[in-house]
Amino acid sequence: MFQQANVRQNEEETVALRVSTPRRWIGLALCVILFSILIAFAMGRFRTFRVTSASMEPTVQIGDFLLVDSRTPIVPDRGDIVAVKNPDLPVEWLCKRVVGLPNDRIEIARDGYLYINGKNESSVNYYVNGRMKRGQTLNFHLDPGQYFVMGDNRDNSFDSIDFGLVQQNGMLGIVRRIYWPPSRFHSLSDK
Protein backbone atom coordinates (compact mmCIF):
# COMPACT_ATOMS: atom_id res chain seq x y z
CA MET A 1 0.00 0.00 0.00
CA PHE A 2 2.89 2.33 0.80
CA GLN A 3 4.34 1.60 -2.65
CA GLN A 4 1.02 2.45 -4.34
CA ALA A 5 0.91 5.80 -2.53
CA ASN A 6 4.47 6.55 -3.64
CA VAL A 7 3.66 5.63 -7.24
CA ARG A 8 0.58 7.87 -7.19
CA GLN A 9 2.59 10.72 -5.71
CA ASN A 10 5.30 10.29 -8.38
CA GLU A 11 2.64 10.20 -11.12
CA GLU A 12 1.03 13.38 -9.75
CA GLU A 13 4.43 15.14 -9.63
CA THR A 14 5.14 14.08 -13.24
CA VAL A 15 1.75 15.41 -14.38
CA ALA A 16 2.37 18.62 -12.41
CA LEU A 17 5.74 19.03 -14.14
CA ARG A 18 4.20 18.47 -17.57
CA VAL A 19 1.50 21.04 -16.92
CA SER A 20 3.84 23.63 -15.47
CA THR A 21 6.61 23.34 -18.10
CA PRO A 22 4.64 25.28 -20.77
CA ARG A 23 3.69 27.82 -18.14
CA ARG A 24 7.35 28.21 -17.26
CA TRP A 25 8.26 28.83 -20.91
CA ILE A 26 5.45 31.35 -21.30
CA GLY A 27 6.48 33.06 -18.07
CA LEU A 28 10.11 33.17 -19.22
CA ALA A 29 9.10 34.57 -22.61
CA LEU A 30 6.98 37.28 -20.97
CA CYS A 31 9.87 38.19 -18.65
CA VAL A 32 12.26 38.49 -21.62
CA ILE A 33 9.77 40.68 -23.53
CA LEU A 34 9.13 42.90 -20.51
CA PHE A 35 12.86 43.20 -19.81
CA SER A 36 13.50 44.13 -23.48
CA ILE A 37 10.83 46.83 -23.35
CA LEU A 38 12.30 48.25 -20.13
CA ILE A 39 15.79 48.30 -21.68
CA ALA A 40 14.44 50.08 -24.79
CA PHE A 41 12.84 52.78 -22.63
CA ALA A 42 15.95 53.10 -20.45
CA MET A 43 18.14 53.57 -23.53
CA GLY A 44 15.83 56.30 -24.82
CA ARG A 45 14.68 54.38 -27.88
CA PHE A 46 11.04 54.96 -27.00
CA ARG A 47 9.37 57.83 -25.22
CA THR A 48 5.79 58.57 -24.36
CA PHE A 49 3.68 61.67 -24.04
CA ARG A 50 0.09 62.74 -23.56
CA VAL A 51 -1.76 64.84 -26.16
CA THR A 52 -3.16 68.09 -24.78
CA SER A 53 -4.57 69.83 -27.87
CA ALA A 54 -7.07 69.17 -30.65
CA SER A 55 -4.65 70.03 -33.46
CA MET A 56 -4.39 66.43 -34.72
CA GLU A 57 -8.07 65.45 -34.41
CA PRO A 58 -9.59 63.15 -35.45
CA THR A 59 -6.40 61.05 -35.89
CA VAL A 60 -5.03 61.80 -32.42
CA GLN A 61 -7.36 63.10 -29.73
CA ILE A 62 -6.94 65.04 -26.50
CA GLY A 63 -5.96 62.60 -23.76
CA ASP A 64 -4.37 60.01 -26.05
CA PHE A 65 -1.01 58.65 -24.90
CA LEU A 66 1.51 58.18 -27.70
CA LEU A 67 4.53 55.92 -28.12
CA VAL A 68 7.34 57.79 -29.91
CA ASP A 69 10.27 56.03 -31.60
CA SER A 70 13.21 58.32 -30.83
CA ARG A 71 16.03 56.36 -32.45
CA THR A 72 18.47 58.60 -34.26
CA PRO A 73 18.76 59.72 -36.95
CA ILE A 74 15.12 60.69 -37.24
CA VAL A 75 14.23 60.73 -40.93
CA PRO A 76 10.46 60.96 -41.35
CA ASP A 77 8.55 60.45 -44.58
CA ARG A 78 5.74 62.67 -45.82
CA GLY A 79 2.61 61.77 -43.86
CA ASP A 80 4.44 60.51 -40.76
CA ILE A 81 3.32 61.90 -37.42
CA VAL A 82 6.20 63.30 -35.41
CA ALA A 83 6.80 64.84 -32.01
CA VAL A 84 8.50 68.25 -32.34
CA LYS A 85 9.72 70.80 -29.82
CA ASN A 86 7.28 73.61 -29.08
CA PRO A 87 9.24 76.78 -29.95
CA ASP A 88 7.21 78.81 -27.44
CA LEU A 89 7.76 76.32 -24.60
CA PRO A 90 10.86 74.14 -25.28
CA VAL A 91 10.05 71.65 -22.50
CA GLU A 92 6.78 70.79 -24.27
CA TRP A 93 6.37 68.58 -27.34
CA LEU A 94 3.81 68.93 -30.12
CA CYS A 95 2.35 66.15 -32.23
CA LYS A 96 2.24 67.08 -35.96
CA ARG A 97 2.13 65.48 -39.40
CA VAL A 98 5.06 65.90 -41.80
CA VAL A 99 3.77 67.69 -44.88
CA GLY A 100 6.94 69.08 -46.44
CA LEU A 101 10.30 67.35 -46.83
CA PRO A 102 13.76 68.82 -47.43
CA ASN A 103 14.00 70.66 -50.79
CA ASP A 104 10.18 70.93 -51.15
CA ARG A 105 8.35 74.13 -52.05
CA ILE A 106 5.26 74.69 -49.91
CA GLU A 107 2.59 77.23 -50.78
CA ILE A 108 -0.56 77.99 -48.89
CA ALA A 109 -2.56 79.95 -51.41
CA ARG A 110 -5.01 82.75 -50.70
CA ASP A 111 -7.83 80.30 -51.56
CA GLY A 112 -6.76 78.22 -48.52
CA TYR A 113 -5.36 75.20 -50.36
CA LEU A 114 -1.97 73.63 -49.71
CA TYR A 115 0.40 73.11 -52.64
CA ILE A 116 3.50 70.95 -52.42
CA ASN A 117 5.92 71.47 -55.30
CA GLY A 118 3.05 73.04 -57.28
CA LYS A 119 0.60 70.16 -56.71
CA ASN A 120 -2.66 70.70 -54.81
CA GLU A 121 -2.70 68.39 -51.80
CA SER A 122 -6.35 68.91 -50.80
CA SER A 123 -7.22 65.30 -51.61
CA VAL A 124 -5.02 63.81 -48.86
CA ASN A 125 -7.46 61.90 -46.68
CA TYR A 126 -6.08 62.50 -43.18
CA TYR A 127 -6.89 66.18 -42.97
CA VAL A 128 -10.16 67.36 -41.44
CA ASN A 129 -10.63 69.89 -44.21
CA GLY A 130 -8.45 70.23 -47.30
CA ARG A 131 -9.04 73.95 -47.31
CA MET A 132 -7.78 76.30 -44.59
CA LYS A 133 -9.24 79.60 -43.48
CA ARG A 134 -5.91 81.44 -43.52
CA GLY A 135 -6.76 84.13 -46.09
CA GLN A 136 -3.15 84.89 -47.01
CA THR A 137 -0.55 83.44 -49.36
CA LEU A 138 2.45 81.85 -47.66
CA ASN A 139 5.49 80.38 -49.38
CA PHE A 140 8.21 78.21 -47.90
CA HIS A 141 11.29 76.67 -49.50
CA LEU A 142 12.76 73.89 -47.40
CA ASP A 143 16.51 73.45 -47.21
CA PRO A 144 18.20 70.14 -46.39
CA GLY A 145 17.31 69.05 -42.84
CA GLN A 146 14.13 71.16 -42.72
CA TYR A 147 10.55 69.92 -42.49
CA PHE A 148 7.12 71.54 -42.73
CA VAL A 149 4.62 70.15 -40.22
CA MET A 150 0.90 70.70 -39.76
CA GLY A 151 -1.91 69.41 -37.61
CA ASP A 152 -4.62 67.31 -39.25
CA ASN A 153 -7.16 69.75 -37.81
CA ARG A 154 -5.59 72.55 -39.85
CA ASP A 155 -7.72 75.45 -38.66
CA ASN A 156 -7.11 74.56 -35.03
CA SER A 157 -3.38 73.88 -35.13
CA PHE A 158 -0.22 75.63 -33.95
CA ASP A 159 2.20 74.42 -36.62
CA SER A 160 4.81 75.43 -39.22
CA ILE A 161 2.50 78.14 -40.53
CA ASP A 162 2.81 79.79 -37.11
CA PHE A 163 6.32 78.88 -35.94
CA GLY A 164 8.14 78.15 -39.19
CA LEU A 165 10.10 75.19 -40.43
CA VAL A 166 11.24 72.40 -38.12
CA GLN A 167 14.88 71.35 -38.11
CA GLN A 168 15.56 67.62 -38.15
CA ASN A 169 17.28 67.91 -34.75
CA GLY A 170 14.14 69.60 -33.38
CA MET A 171 12.21 66.34 -33.58
CA LEU A 172 11.86 63.97 -30.65
CA GLY A 173 10.89 61.11 -32.93
CA ILE A 174 8.23 59.47 -35.06
CA VAL A 175 4.94 58.63 -33.35
CA ARG A 176 4.35 54.90 -33.77
CA ARG A 177 1.13 54.22 -31.91
CA ILE A 178 -1.58 55.33 -29.55
CA TYR A 179 -1.30 53.06 -26.51
CA TRP A 180 -3.89 54.62 -24.18
CA PRO A 181 -6.84 54.57 -23.75
CA PRO A 182 -7.21 50.89 -24.67
CA SER A 183 -10.24 51.61 -26.87
CA ARG A 184 -8.00 53.76 -29.12
CA PHE A 185 -4.95 51.44 -29.13
CA HIS A 186 -3.65 51.29 -32.72
CA SER A 187 -0.63 51.92 -34.90
CA LEU A 188 -0.02 55.30 -36.52
CA SER A 189 2.87 54.10 -38.65
CA ASP A 190 3.62 51.46 -41.26
CA LYS A 191 7.09 50.83 -39.83
Order of alpha helices (4+ residues) and beta strands (2+ residues): alpha-beta-beta-beta-beta-beta-beta-beta-beta-beta-alpha-beta-beta-beta
